C-alpha cells in the first residue's frame, strides 16, 4: 500500500472496518491515546490489530530480530531465517524468541494469497 504519511491512523481505522486482521508498523512512537482508540475500534469491529514494534497498551507485540539470508550460490537468495521476538503484558511479559524460516524461490506472500478467505492488500 502507498505510504499513508501523516494519515496512517485514519488508514488503519479504515482497514479495521473491512478486514479481519490488520498488521501495522508506524516507524514512530504511537501516542497511548491513539493506540487505545485503534484497539477499541478493532474490538468493536471484531478485527485483530497486530502492531509491529512497540505499541503502548498492546497485549502482544512482535519484532524482527537477527535475519540470516540463504544465498548458497552467492548470486541468488534462496530463503532466510529470521528471529521473531514476542513481548506482551501480564503472563506474556517475558520476551519469547523463536526463529522462523522464510521460503525462497517465490514471493513470500504467495502462500498467503492462496488461503481461502484471506486477502492480502499491502503493508502499512
N, C-alpha and C positions, 0 to 999 in steps of 0.2 A: 504494500500500500504506500502511496506517496507520503512523504514526511508531513504530518499534520501541523507542525510548528507549534505556535502558542495555543492552538485549539485542540491539543491532544486529548484533554479531559472530555470535551464535548464529543470527540470522535469515539473514545472508549465508551461513553454513555450510550451513544447511538448503536454501537456494535452490541452492547449488552441487551438492547431491545430486540435484536434479530438473531443472535447466535447463542448457543448453549455454553460455549467456552470461549473466553477472550483472554489472550495472553498479551501482556503489555510490558514494555520496558521504556521508561521515560528518559533515562540518561541524566536526570537531575533529581534533587530532593523533592519528594512529594509532600505538600503540607498535610498534616494529620487530618484536618477538617475535610479536605478534598478527598483523601483516601477513604475516609468514613462514608462520605456521600456516595462514592462509586461502589463501595462494598454494599451499602444499603440498596442501591439500585440493582445490583446483581442478585441480592436475596429476593427483592420484590419480583424480579423477572424470572426467578428460578434458574439463573445463569451461574456460571462459575467464572470468577475473575482470578486469573493467575498472574501475579506480578513477577517480573524477572528482576532480581536485585532487591535492595532494601525498600520496604513499604511499611509505613507506620501502621500498627494495629493489625497487620496481616496474621492470620492463623499459621500460615506456612509460606515461606519464600524459597525459590530455587535460584542458585547461582552457578555459573560455569567456573570450574577451576582450570587446572592444567589440561591442555589438549596435546595429544601425541598424534601426529599425522603419519599415515602409512603411505610410503612412496618408495616401494622396493626397487623400481627401475631408475629412480632418480629423476624421472621426467613426468610421470602421471600419478596423481593421487588415487589411491585405491580404497581409502577409508580413513577413519580416525577413531581415536578413543579419547573420550572427554570425562573429566571428573565433574560430578554434579554434587553440590553441597545443598542440603535441605536444612532450613532453620525455621523454628516456629515458637509458639507460646506454650505455656503450660507443659504438658507431658512431652511436647516436641521441642522444648527449649534447647536441648543438647543437639549440636550440629551432627548430622549424619552425612557421611561421604560415601559415594559409590562411583563406579566407573561405568560408562555407557559406550557401547561400540556402535559407531555410525557406519553404515554400509557405503561402499564405493561403487562406481560403475554406472550409477543412475542418480538423478536428482534425489536428495534426501527426503523431499516431500512427496515423492511419487507414491510411496506406500500409504501415506495418509489420505491422499486423494482417492484411493481405491476403496476406502472404507465406507460402507453404506451409511447414509445419513450424516456424513461429515463433509462439510465444505470448507476448504482452506482458501482464505481470501487474501491473506497477507499478514504482515507483522507490523505492529505499532510499537 
